[in-house]
């Protein structure tokens, strides 16, 4: 724990002294959890009647099932774009501390390991959607009028998959983080980084557990804070839009304030993301088996074993 505290504190000082890293972290935050925060704050939960109408229109449409396939393709393209932005931001973050390279090859390798780390969560999302399609249909046509309605009953029935999704996202993200450290900081190839990442995390021991726990709590707390703050700011704007009153000077000022606060939250999330990335890099780079000379390709650097023994 003392080693983790030292690395985390050092990373905090580094991030506070280099605000330019907040921008790179902000790009990663805005491309990953930022859209979910914004949607949760701006979009109200749909009513049961609205969901029923939407599902019925999609099903009876002449484009069925290709309308659903098209939506899936668009979402897949957006997901790949988001993963690419995260990979690019991570290269800027880890390389911006004065280590590694920021060439196109490094970005492509970073994207590859990021995509592999996201596969468990993507598979869980696919399983959840398949289960949701059947469960939601049964619940919405069920004559059951128990408290909570079909939305709550559907959520309860798929809650194990939702919990599995959170676990897969956290563990997959941690795995990808370790692989990116090997790629960006130590020049490892994709296959070598993916193979070595689990051993790197295991070798860090208690520091890995502490960093994983603290980072998860910090991210959840910051997301909750951002959603509540944006929701409070958006409510008067949303009411004006719902009433069809249009925008006057007061509403325009509220909208400008909302955008300004959103940008501040992106920078705050960027600082948090930058701290997490740099902390992980310091924790994992200090693990036995990685020397100061680093790793090139799939071969260990000549001084690696000597550096490990000296450490």
C-alpha positions in Angstrom: 0.0 0.0 0.0 2.9 2.4 0.7 4.2 1.9 -2.7 0.8 2.5 -4.3 0.4 5.7 -2.2 3.8 6.9 -3.4 3.0 6.3 -7.0 -0.5 7.8 -6.8 0.8 10.9 -5.0 3.6 11.3 -7.5 1.1 11.0 -10.4 -1.2 13.6 -8.7 1.7 16.1 -8.5 2.6 15.4 -12.1 -0.9 15.9 -13.4 -1.4 19.1 -11.4 1.8 20.6 -12.9 1.0 19.6 -16.5 -2.6 20.8 -17.2 -2.0 20.0 -20.9 -2.4 16.4 -20.0 -6.0 17.3 -18.8 -6.9 17.9 -22.5 -5.6 14.5 -23.6 -7.5 12.9 -20.6 -10.5 15.0 -21.4 -10.6 13.5 -24.9 -10.5 10.0 -23.5 -13.2 10.8 -20.9 -15.5 12.5 -23.5 -15.1 9.5 -25.8 -15.8 6.9 -23.2 -18.1 7.8 -20.3 -18.8 11.4 -21.3 -21.7 10.6 -23.7 -23.4 8.4 -21.0 -23.1 11.2 -18.5 -24.6 13.7 -20.9 -27.5 11.5 -21.9 -28.3 10.6 -18.3 -28.5 14.3 -17.5 -30.4 15.6 -20.5 -32.7 12.7 -21.6 -35.6 11.8 -19.4 -36.6 8.2 -18.9 -39.1 7.2 -21.5 -42.6 6.3 -20.6 -43.9 2.8 -21.0 -46.3 3.9 -23.7 -43.5 5.6 -25.6 -41.3 2.4 -25.5 -44.2 0.3 -26.6 -45.0 2.6 -29.5 -41.4 2.7 -30.6 -41.0 -1.1 -30.5 -44.2 -1.6 -32.4 -43.3 0.9 -35.1 -39.9 -0.8 -35.6 -41.4 -4.2 -35.8 -44.2 -3.4 -38.3 -41.9 -1.3 -40.4 -41.3 -2.6 -44.0 -37.6 -2.2 -43.2 -37.7 -4.8 -40.4 -35.2 -6.3 -39.4 -32.8 -4.2 -41.5 -33.7 -1.0 -39.6 -32.4 -2.6 -36.4 -29.3 -3.9 -38.2 -28.6 -0.4 -39.5 -28.8 1.0 -36.0 -26.4 -1.7 -34.9 -23.9 -0.8 -37.6 -24.0 2.9 -36.8 -23.5 2.1 -33.1 -20.6 -0.2 -34.0 -18.9 2.5 -36.1 -19.3 5.0 -33.3 -17.9 2.5 -30.8 -14.8 1.9 -33.0 -14.3 5.7 -33.3 -14.6 6.1 -29.5 -12.0 3.3 -28.9 -9.7 5.0 -31.4 -10.0 8.3 -29.6 -9.3 6.6 -26.3 -6.2 4.9 -27.8 -4.9 8.2 -29.3 -5.5 10.0 -26.0 -3.6 7.3 -24.0 -0.6 7.5 -26.3 -0.6 11.3 -25.8 -0.9 10.8 -22.0 1.8 8.2 -21.5 4.1 9.6 -24.2 3.5 13.1 -22.9 5.2 12.3 -19.6 8.4 12.0 -21.5 8.4 8.2 -22.2 7.7 6.2 -25.3 6.9 7.3 -28.8 3.8 8.8 -30.3 4.1 7.6 -33.8 1.4 6.1 -35.9 2.5 2.5 -35.2 2.2 3.1 -31.5 -1.3 4.5 -31.9 -2.4 1.5 -34.0 -0.9 -0.9 -31.4 -2.7 1.1 -28.6 -6.0 0.8 -30.5 -5.5 -2.9 -31.0 -5.0 -3.7 -27.3 -7.8 -1.3 -26.4 -10.2 -3.2 -28.7 -9.1 -6.5 -27.2 -9.7 -5.2 -23.7 -13.2 -4.1 -24.8 -14.2 -7.4 -26.2 -15.5 -9.0 -22.9 -17.7 -5.9 -22.3 -19.0 -6.0 -25.9 -19.8 -9.7 -25.7 -21.7 -9.0 -22.5 -23.6 -6.1 -24.2 -24.6 -8.4 -27.0 -25.8 -11.0 -24.6 -27.7 -8.4 -22.6 -29.5 -7.1 -25.7 -30.5 -10.5 -26.8 -31.9 -11.3 -23.3 -33.5 -7.9 -23.1 -35.4 -8.4 -26.4 -37.1 -11.5 -25.1 -37.6 -10.3 -21.5 -38.9 -6.9 -22.4 -41.5 -8.3 -24.8 -42.8 -10.7 -22.2 -43.0 -8.1 -19.5 -44.7 -5.4 -21.7 -47.4 -7.8 -22.8 -47.8 -9.4 -19.3 -51.1 -8.6 -17.5 -49.1 -8.3 -14.3 -49.8 -4.9 -12.7 -47.4 -5.2 -9.7 -45.5 -2.2 -8.4 -42.8 -1.0 -10.6 -44.3 -1.8 -14.0 -42.7 -3.5 -16.9 -39.6 -1.3 -17.0 -38.6 -2.2 -13.4 -39.4 -5.9 -13.9 -37.3 -6.0 -17.0 -34.4 -4.3 -15.3 -34.6 -6.8 -12.4 -34.6 -9.8 -14.7 -31.5 -8.6 -16.6 -29.7 -7.2 -13.6 -27.2 -10.1 -13.4 -26.1 -9.4 -16.9 -25.8 -5.7 -16.1 -23.7 -6.5 -13.1 -21.6 -8.8 -15.3 -21.2 -5.9 -17.8 -19.8 -3.6 -15.2 -17.3 -6.3 -14.1 -16.3 -7.0 -17.6 -15.8 -3.3 -18.4 -13.7 -2.7 -15.3 -11.5 -5.8 -15.7 -11.2 -5.5 -19.5 -10.3 -1.8 -19.1 -7.6 -2.7 -16.5 -6.2 -5.4 -18.8 -6.1 -2.9 -21.7 -4.4 -0.3 -19.5 -1.6 -2.7 -18.6 -1.2 -3.7 -22.3 -1.1 0.0 -23.3 1.7 0.7 -20.8 3.7 -2.0 -22.4 3.0 -0.7 -25.9 3.5 3.0 -25.3 6.1 3.1 -22.5 8.2 0.0 -23.4 7.7 -0.5 -27.1 6.1 -3.9 -26.9 4.3 -5.5 -29.8 0.6 -6.2 -29.6 0.8 -9.9 -29.0 3.6 -9.6 -26.5 1.7 -6.8 -24.6 -1.5 -8.8 -24.5 0.4 -11.9 -23.3 2.4 -10.1 -20.7 -0.3 -7.8 -19.3 -1.9 -10.3 -16.8 1.5 -11.1 -15.4 2.3 -7.5 -15.0 -0.9 -6.8 -13.1 -0.3 -9.9 -10.9 3.2 -8.9 -10.1 2.1 -5.5 -8.9 0.0 -7.3 -6.3 -1.6 -5.1 -3.6 -0.9 -1.9 -5.7 -3.1 -3.3 -8.5 -6.0 -4.0 -6.2 -5.7 -0.6 -4.5 -5.5 1.3 -7.8 -8.4 -0.7 -9.3 -10.6 0.0 -6.2 -9.7 3.7 -5.9 -10.0 4.4 -9.6 -13.4 2.7 -9.8 -14.8 4.6 -6.8 -13.4 7.9 -8.1 -14.9 7.4 -11.5 -18.4 6.4 -10.2 -18.4 9.4 -7.8 -17.3 11.8 -10.4 -19.9 10.5 -12.9 -22.7 10.8 -10.3 -21.6 14.4 -9.4 -21.5 15.3 -13.1 -24.9 13.9 -13.8 -26.5 15.6 -10.8 -24.9 19.0 -11.7 -25.8 18.8 -15.4 -29.4 17.7 -14.5 -29.9 20.7 -12.3 -28.7 23.0 -15.0 -30.7 21.3 -17.8 -34.1 21.2 -16.0 -35.1 24.8 -16.7 -33.9 24.5 -20.3 -35.7 21.3 -20.8 -38.9 22.8 -19.4 -38.7 25.6 -21.9 -38.2 23.2 -24.8 -41.1 21.0 -23.6 -43.5 24.0 -23.4 -42.5 25.2 -26.9 -41.7 28.6 -25.5 -38.5 28.9 -27.6 -35.3 30.6 -26.5 -35.1 34.1 -25.2 -32.0 35.9 -23.7 -32.5 34.2 -20.3 -32.7 30.7 -21.9 -29.8 31.5 -24.1 -27.7 32.5 -21.1 -28.7 29.2 -19.3 -27.7 27.2 -22.4 -24.3 29.0 -22.6 -23.8 28.3 -18.9 -24.7 24.6 -19.4 -22.1 24.2 -22.2 -19.5 26.0 -20.1 -20.1 23.7 -17.1 -20.0 20.7 -19.4 -16.6 21.7 -20.8 -15.3 22.2 -17.2 -16.6 18.7 -16.3 -14.8 17.3 -19.4 -11.5 18.9 -18.2 -12.2 17.6 -14.7 -12.8 14.1 -16.0 -9.7 14.5 -18.1 -7.6 15.3 -15.1 -9.1 12.2 -13.3 -8.4 10.0 -16.3 -4.9 11.4 -16.7 -4.2 10.7 -13.1 -5.4 7.1 -13.4 -3.4 6.5 -16.5 -0.2 7.9 -15.2 -0.7 6.1 -11.8 -1.1 2.8 -13.6 1.9 3.5 -15.7 4.1 4.2 -12.6 2.7 1.2 -10.7 3.2 -1.2 -13.6 6.5 0.1 -14.9 8.0 -0.3 -11.5 7.0 -4.0 -11.4 9.8 -6.5 -11.5 10.6 -7.7 -15.0 10.6 -4.2 -16.6 13.8 -2.4 -16.6 14.7 1.1 -17.5 15.7 0.1 -21.0 12.1 -1.2 -21.7 10.9 -3.7 -24.1 11.3 -3.6 -27.9 9.0 -5.7 -30.1 8.6 -9.1 -28.5 12.0 -9.3 -27.0 13.2 -8.1 -23.6 15.8 -5.4 -23.6 19.3 -6.6 -22.7 19.5 -4.7 -19.4 16.1 -5.9 -18.2 17.1 -8.8 -16.1 20.0 -6.9 -14.6 17.7 -4.0 -13.7 15.2 -6.4 -12.1 17.9 -7.9 -10.0 19.2 -4.5 -8.9 15.7 -3.4 -8.0 
